[in-house]
């Protein structure tokens, strides 16, 4: 794992919260940037709180902050942005007698705990991947409606045809 921070479940306090501050080193950020197809991951930090709940469940509450550089989906230019996210995950054995995943509360998925350890670093990294802009656009990127032909070949682009169709409708 690129950003592994394993916590042994048995070492968590039986009551109360365990707070962990996570900061990715340069090598970890480089590996995560490669994993998530980023041009750069200049900063990646998180604060994670673990709390034991009834029924053997663990609640992981986290806040992450990252400075990322992604590639614009239109111009391929670098797009720098700050990602801030808050999240809650539930962990537990989470299976019934048939081996099916158990839902708790308002249909929250319970993530499995494997081998008595929980990798909070990887959990935070996965949350970063979910918080990234799936379609980053540079401020200089043209709007799709502004594109009337492809890269100079003279043929009309499909976007131009769609724009004309929209005007008729």
C-alpha positions in Angstrom: 0.0 0.0 0.0 1.2 3.5 -0.8 0.0 5.1 2.4 -0.4 2.3 5.0 -1.1 3.1 8.7 -2.2 -0.1 10.3 -3.9 0.0 13.7 -4.3 -3.2 15.8 -7.9 -3.3 16.9 -7.1 -4.9 20.3 -4.9 -1.9 21.2 -7.7 0.6 20.9 -9.2 1.8 24.2 -12.3 -0.1 25.2 -14.1 3.2 25.6 -13.3 6.7 24.4 -11.8 7.8 21.2 -8.4 7.2 19.6 -7.2 10.1 17.4 -4.6 9.8 14.7 -2.9 12.5 12.7 -1.7 11.3 9.3 0.8 13.1 7.1 2.0 11.6 3.8 5.7 11.7 3.2 7.0 12.7 -0.2 7.5 9.1 -1.4 4.0 8.2 -0.3 2.5 11.2 -2.1 4.4 10.3 -5.3 3.1 6.7 -5.1 -0.5 7.9 -4.4 -0.3 10.4 -7.3 0.7 7.5 -9.6 -2.2 5.4 -8.2 -4.8 8.1 -8.8 -3.4 9.4 -12.1 -2.5 12.8 -10.6 0.2 15.0 -12.0 1.2 15.8 -8.5 0.1 15.4 -4.9 1.9 18.2 -3.1 0.3 17.8 0.4 -1.9 15.0 2.0 -3.0 15.1 5.6 -5.8 13.7 7.6 -7.1 13.5 11.1 -8.9 10.2 12.0 -10.9 9.4 15.1 -11.7 5.8 15.9 -14.5 5.0 18.4 -15.8 1.6 19.5 -19.6 1.1 19.2 -22.0 -1.5 20.4 -22.0 -4.8 18.7 -18.2 -4.9 18.0 -18.4 -2.1 15.4 -15.8 0.7 15.0 -16.6 4.1 13.7 -13.9 5.9 11.8 -14.5 9.6 11.4 -12.1 11.5 9.3 -11.1 14.8 7.7 -8.7 14.9 4.9 -6.9 17.8 3.1 -4.8 17.6 0.0 -3.2 19.8 -2.6 -3.5 18.0 -5.9 -2.6 18.7 -9.6 -4.8 17.0 -12.1 -4.9 17.1 -15.9 -7.6 19.2 -17.6 -10.0 16.9 -19.4 -10.2 19.4 -22.3 -6.8 21.1 -22.7 -4.6 18.6 -20.8 -3.2 21.6 -18.9 -2.3 21.1 -15.2 -5.2 22.0 -12.8 -4.2 22.7 -9.2 -6.8 22.4 -6.5 -7.3 21.8 -2.8 -9.4 18.8 -1.8 -11.1 18.9 1.6 -13.4 16.1 2.7 -15.1 14.7 5.8 -16.2 11.1 6.0 -17.5 8.4 8.3 -16.8 4.7 7.8 -18.1 1.8 9.9 -16.0 -1.3 10.5 -16.8 -4.7 12.0 -17.1 -8.3 11.3 -20.3 -7.2 9.5 -21.6 -10.6 8.4 -24.5 -12.7 9.4 -24.7 -16.4 9.8 -25.0 -16.8 5.9 -21.9 -14.7 5.4 -23.8 -11.7 3.9 -22.9 -8.1 4.7 -24.9 -6.6 7.5 -26.3 -3.1 7.3 -26.6 -1.0 10.4 -28.8 2.0 11.1 -29.9 3.8 7.9 -28.4 1.2 5.6 -24.8 2.0 6.2 -22.3 -0.5 4.9 -20.1 -2.2 7.4 -16.6 -2.6 6.1 -14.9 -5.8 7.1 -11.9 -6.0 9.5 -9.4 -8.4 8.3 -6.8 -10.0 10.6 -7.5 -7.8 13.6 -6.0 -4.7 12.0 -7.4 -1.7 10.3 -5.4 0.2 7.7 -6.5 3.8 8.4 -4.0 5.2 5.9 -5.4 3.2 3.0 -9.0 4.1 4.1 -8.1 7.8 4.0 -6.4 7.3 0.6 -9.5 5.7 -0.8 -11.6 8.6 0.5 -9.2 11.0 -1.3 -9.8 9.1 -4.6 -13.6 9.6 -4.1 -13.2 13.3 -3.3 -11.2 14.1 -6.5 -12.8 16.1 -9.2 -13.6 13.4 -11.9 -13.5 16.1 -14.7 -11.0 18.8 -13.8 -11.1 21.8 -16.2 -8.5 24.5 -16.6 -9.9 28.1 -16.3 -8.8 28.6 -20.0 -10.7 25.5 -21.2 -13.4 26.3 -23.8 -17.0 25.3 -23.1 -18.2 22.5 -25.2 -20.8 24.8 -26.9 -17.9 27.1 -28.0 -16.2 24.3 -30.0 -17.4 24.3 -33.6 -14.9 22.2 -35.4 -12.3 19.7 -34.5 -8.5 20.5 -34.6 -8.4 22.3 -37.9 -9.3 19.5 -40.2 -12.4 21.4 -41.4 -14.8 18.6 -40.4 -17.6 19.7 -38.1 -17.3 18.3 -34.6 -20.1 16.3 -33.1 -20.4 19.0 -30.5 -21.2 21.6 -33.2 -24.0 19.3 -34.5 -25.4 18.9 -31.0 -25.3 22.6 -30.4 -27.3 23.2 -33.7 -29.8 20.4 -32.7 -30.3 22.1 -29.3 -31.0 25.4 -31.0 -33.8 23.8 -33.1 -35.4 22.1 -30.1 
